[in-house]
Every structure is written in structure tokens, then in C-alpha cells.
Amino acid sequence: MAFASVESLLRAAEDAPLWEAVLLDDLRDRGGTRADSWARMTALWEAMEASLASYDPGKRSACGLTGGDGAKVEHAQVGLCGPVLTQVIAAALKVAECNACMGRIVAAPTAGASGVLPAVLLPLRDKYGFSQEEMVRALYVSAGFGQVIATRASIAGAEGGCQAEVGSASGMAAAALVSLMGGSPQQMAWACGTALQNLMGLVCDPVAGLVELPCVKRNVIGAVNALTAAELALAGVENRIPCDEVIDAMRAVGDVMPASLRETGGGGLAATPTGRRIAEELLGR
């Protein structure tokens, strides 16, 4: 893989659109043809579409902690957020609930953060009428930034906390949004860096060790954070710390994070009285 830094990704984007630079790197890494790579990414996009379209508000996870909340947000029409933001919130819940209910999702970059990318991409597709080709290109952009994050830091909650899962997904989504809206590669990097730094230090503390509480609602925060980071970048608001340095800082934070806050279910919300009671009721411990 050619891209061990965002800086190298931006240099590659001087000779081709950033999405295409990622596609060409995929060909070098995996082999095959351009059509093969495009077909794989298109299949991922179609799976994201299906994960939202197949949402069933009546389904509940095996333990009963998760299900139905996406529909509640969609139908409540509270009014504090505009229609697009409400759709983003509902979509993030729906896809994350789909994961908890053992539905088919796209791990982008992980199953626990699977609601973030589709939650921002699908409502924006509907609002602006983007073509499937444009959406697939955006996924290549997200993959390029995700590759750098995975190489320089981590995308695993057990290694770096939830900043490595929902945080990484948020950075990937922010860059993809900037790409969709016609922003420059540098603005994509600003958006990714801003999204990552906003969620830096986010712990992974699943109650009863299940990817449900608080994971599902954290997908909402990751999606909304991506929108705000993209908005800032598209407005020309520079992220003063280069994206690579933000990623390196995220790695350093993850390295010193206590094991109890890295997916072990031993700290944070999992260690609250209610969290422990839920674990005891569900798992007998």
C-alpha cells in the first residue's frame, strides 16, 4: 500500500483525482483490473444502501438492548435539527441497529462503526441527487484516508479505544463528504483531521461486552461530527495541526489508554452500577 501518510495521498492527488489515486493504489496492491476494483467498491456501496433500506423497526437484538430507535427519531419530528440532520441521525441508528440485530452491514472501518459512513452519504445522496458513480468515488476517498489511519494508528477498539472505530469512521466520512461537495484534497485532509481530533480520547466501554450500548448512539455522534468537520473544511477553515500529526496523536493517546477502556467492558459505562447490573442479567457475571 502506497499511502502511509495523508501527505503522500495529497501528493498523489496532484496527478489524478484523489479517488482515482486510491483506486490505482488498490490495483497495485490487489492486482486485477480497474473494472474489478470498481465492481468491489460498487458492491460495498450497494450493501450500504441495503443495510438502511432493509431496516426493520420491529427487530430487536438477541439481548433486547437494541432496536427501534432509528424509527423513533425518524417519526418523532422533534424539530430541533433540520430534516437532513434528522435523517443522518436516524440513518446512523438504523444501520448500527442492523449490526446489533445481526443484519448485513459494511464494516467501514469496523462493524461497530458501520453506521457512520452510510448515515452521511445516503441522506446527502438523496438531497443532492448524486449518481452512483459519484458515491463510489466518495467511498474510494474514504478508503484512502482510512488506510492511512489504519497504518499510522489503529481502527480497532481493543487497541485504541472507540476513537479508533467511530473516530476513524468519522474522519473517513468527513473526507468523503468534502469530496462529494467538490472540495479540494487539502480540504478533505482538514475535514478528516478535524473529525479525528474532535473524538480523540473516546473510550471503548461496551456494556456487557456487546457492541450495542453505547456503541449504537456513538455512531450518531460520529456521523454528525463528520458533517460539521466537512462544513468547516468546505468553508475554508484550516485545521492547524496537519492530519498526519492528528493521526499520530490519536495513536499516542490509544497507547496510553488503560486496558479497562479498550473494549474489555471493565471501565467507563460498563463499570457503572447499571452497566454491571445489565451484564449480570445478560451474562450472569
C-alpha positions, 0 to 999 in steps of 0.5 A: 500500500502506497499511502502511509501518510495523508501527505503522500495521498495529497501528493498523489492527488496532484496527478489524478483525482484523489479517488482515482489515486486510491483506486490505482493504489488498490490495483497495485496492491490487489492486482486485477483490473480497474473494472474489478476494483470498481465492481468491489467498491460498487458492491460495498456501496450497494450493501450500504444502501441495503443495510438502511433500506432493509431496516426493520423497526420491529427487530430487536437484538438477541439481548433486547438492548437494541432496536427501534430507535432509528424509527423513533427519531425518524417519526418523532419530528422533534424539530430541533435539527433540520430534516437532513440532520434528522435523517443522518441521525436516524440513518446512523441508528438504523444501520448500527441497529442492523449490526446489533440485530445481526443484519448485513452491514459494511464494516467501514472501518469496523462493524461497530462503526458501520453506521457512520459512513452510510448515515452521511452519504445516503441522506446527502445522496438523496438531497443532492441527487448524486449518481452512483458513480459519484458515491463510489468515488466518495467511498474510494476517498474514504478508503484512502484516508482510512488506510492511512489511519489504519497504518499510522494508528489503529481502527480497532477498539481493543487497541485504541479505544472507540476513537479508533472505530467511530473516530476513524469512521468519522474522519473517513466520512468527513473526507468523503463528504468534502469530496462529494461537495467538490472540495479540494484534497487539502480540504478533505485532509482538514475535514478528516483531521478535524473529525479525528481530533474532535473524538480523540480520547473516546473510550471503548466501554461496551456494556456487557461486552456487546457492541450495542450500548453505547456503541449504537448512539456513538455512531450518531455522534460520529456521523454528525461530527463528520458533517460539521468537520466537512462544513468547516473544511468546505468553508475554508477553515484550516485545521492547524495541526496537519492530519498526519500529526492528528493521526499520530496523536490519536495513536499516542493517546490509544497507547496510553489508554488503560486496558479497562477502556479498550473494549474489555467492558471493565471501565467507563459505562460498563463499570457503572452500577447499571452497566454491571447490573445489565451484564449480570442479567445478560451474562450472569457475571 
